[in-house]
């Protein structure tokens, strides 16, 4: 196949030369237009939102009135060779089971590059219709929309989340008080039965509190009185021992 292709190319070259034997033209290299990549500039202080760390860290959260209500957030950050800040956020429940993972392009308006969810030991890759996970400025409202299958073959889950800045206030963490920026999020979760076309819609919201050089330190669901707060930061080696036991 390779030899016949070469022979065909040579034949074309010969024919072209014969027809243009009296003409000499300089060969010009065609320059293709550079592909433009959409970039949404991040204009907020990145030190508040899951700050970059030299190695992965795990945040443990629990309710004020129920220390056993733990869940975990593992944060892995890196800088690409092009200078882009990327962050992998992994959410674990109290049984140390992974429930969600997201890769965020921090430099490009907190754009989500991919999302995966897990249910009953099965992992699903999400389709992202609107990828912006956090507002890129204090006057911006981010719009995050994803859909994914579930363990029920007839059900598809649609998640829509709006997030926006909502002022600031101090938050007590143990014996200290930290100043925090507040982001309010409003969720709309729709279970769609693809067979019957029936929809089951749930709406809820929460306020998240972010502290300088710490990231998310607390969040409280709307309508609730108890606050989920950061209890401790677990070094990655200790975390690996926990999940591997």
C-alpha positions, 0 to 999 in steps of 0.5 A, a space after each residue: 500500500 505504501 509503495 503504490 501511494 508513493 508511485 501515485 504521488 510521483 506520477 502526479 508530480 511528473 504530470 504537473 512538471 510536464 504541463 508547467 515545464 516553462 513556469 517556475 513558481 516558488 513554493 509557499 507554505 500555507 499558514 492556517 489561522 490559529 485556533 482561538 480558545 475561549 478563556 473566561 478570566 478569573 478575577 477573584 482572589 484565588 487564595 479563598 477558593 481551594 488554594 493551591 497546595 504542594 501536595 494533596 490535602 483532605 478536609 474533614 467537615 461535620 455538623 456542629 451538633 453531630 461530630 459523627 456526620 463527617 464528609 470529606 473533600 480531597 483537594 489535589 492541585 497542579 500547574 500545567 506546563 502552560 501555566 494553567 492552574 488545575 484542581 481535582 476535587 473529590 468528595 467522599 461520604 462518611 464511609 470514605 466512599 467516593 461520591 463525586 470527582 471534578 477537575 476544575 480549570 481555576 485559571 479559566 473562570 473555574 471551568 469544569 473540565 470533567 465530572 464523574 459521579 459514583 453511586 452504589 459502586 458504579 461510576 458515571 461520567 457526566 455530560 456538561 452543558 454549562 461548565 462554570 463551577 464558581 463565579 469568576 468575579 464578585 459580580 458574576 453568577 456562575 451556571 453549572 449544568 450537568 446530566 448523567 445516568 443512574 443505577 436505574 437504567 430508566 432514570 437520568 439525573 439533571 443538575 443545575 446550580 447557580 452560584 454568586 457572591 453574597 457578602 462576607 462575615 466572620 466564622 468561628 472555627 474552634 478557638 479562632 475567628 476567620 473572615 469569610 467570603 460567602 457564596 450562595 448556591 441554588 440547586 435544581 435537581 431533576 430526575 427524568 424517567 426516559 420511558 414515561 417522560 415524568 420528572 421529579 424536581 427537587 430545589 434547595 440552596 446553601 451558603 458556603 464560607 471561604 477563608 483566605 488561604 484555607 478555602 471552604 471552611 463552612 456551609 449551611 443548607 438553607 432552612 437548617 440551623 446547624 452549620 457544617 464546618 471544617 474540623 480538621 485537615 488530614 495530611 495525604 499520608 494519613 488519608 491513604 492509611 484510612 482509605 486503605 485499611 
